[in-house]
Structures are given as structure tokens and as C-alpha cells.
Amino acid sequence: GIAKRLRARSLEVSLAAEAMALGILQGLGLTPLNRIMGAGGKFYLLLPNTPGALKLLESLRREWEAWAWEMGASLLPHLAWLPFSGREFASFHVLLQRLHQKLAEVKLRPLGFLEATQDSLRPALRPCAACGLRPAREDEPGALCPGCEREREIGGRLPQAYGVAFFRDDPPRPFYRFPALAVGLWSGS
């Protein structure tokens, strides 16, 4: 069961980054050609420096952080952006260094929407037997949380899948639900 969950977890990290990038591009009416790079759970997009774009980025950051919190905060999305001029793009390596510094600063404040109040605390429940982070679905020894149950199911189906597909509504089970998009396995039919 561990190999299946690890396979599914690795897929979830990649798909979460892909869903976030697609959500940003769709929200701004841009195409995938605005993606400069994407690998290893990271992506770099070339976006307009407009008030509308900044508002969308801030809104999506909050939405993804709320999603992460709801899912047990075992996968934390970090979204950073850096305005620059066209002239600065000629020294791309310098821009990447500045962006990596900005990302490091964002990582110091995960789940920025939370405040340390009693309202943000959850009641103590039996932890998941697999991840130990999220509450188990049932109060029984060895019980898994919904996320680990999904990972076991997806990880078992993944070797036979032909690919993945993104859905706005009604994805086939099992699937990953991200803000704005869901991702499911494609069986070829």
C-alpha cells in the first residue's frame, strides 16, 4: 500500500502545480505559451503586471491556501510573483535569483490567511494511520483519512492509466479536487 500512496502523492504534487498554473492562465485569458518553465512541482509564468492580474494572483493564493488547510495542510502551495521590466528579462538568471528569494520569503509565511485563534483549531480526532497528519475517516485503529484512501486507489490504478485529464465538473472517480479544476485518470475509453 505504501508504494501506491507514494505514486499517487507524487502525481498529486505535479497535478496541483499544473492545475494552479492553468487556473492562473485561464483566469487572465492567457494560453500555455505564457509558461516559461514547469517541473518538479514548480512553474514560472510570464504574466501582465496589471491590477487585475495582481488581484487574481492574491485571490488564487488565498483560495489555494484554504484548499490546503481543508486537505490537512500536507501539501502547501506557495505562490510568489515579481514585477520586472522587459529590459530586465535579458538577464534571466538574475530574475530567477530574485524570484527564488521572493519564494523563500513566501515559504516563511505558509497559510497566511490563518490567525492563531480558537476558531482556527480543529477538534482532536484519531490521526490517519498512513500520513498521521489528517483525521481518519473512522475512529478505528488503522483507519485512513480520505486523502490517503484516495491516494491508495489512484496509486493502484495509475500503472494501467493512459494519462490524466482535467475537468471543470463531474470528474470520474477517483480524482483530485483542486481549486477551479479536478484531475482524474484517463483509462483510454
Buried (B, 14 or more C-beta within 10 A) or exposed (E): EEEBBEBBBBBBEBBBBBBBBBBBBBBBEBEEEBBEEBEEBEBBBEBEEEEEBBEBBEEBBBBBBBBBBEBBBBBEBBBBBBEEEEEEEEEEEEBBEBBEEEBEEBEEEBBEEEEEEEEEEEEEEBBBBBBEBBBBBEEEEEBBBBBBBBBBBBBBBBEEBEEBBBEEEEBEEBBBBBBBBBBBBEEEE
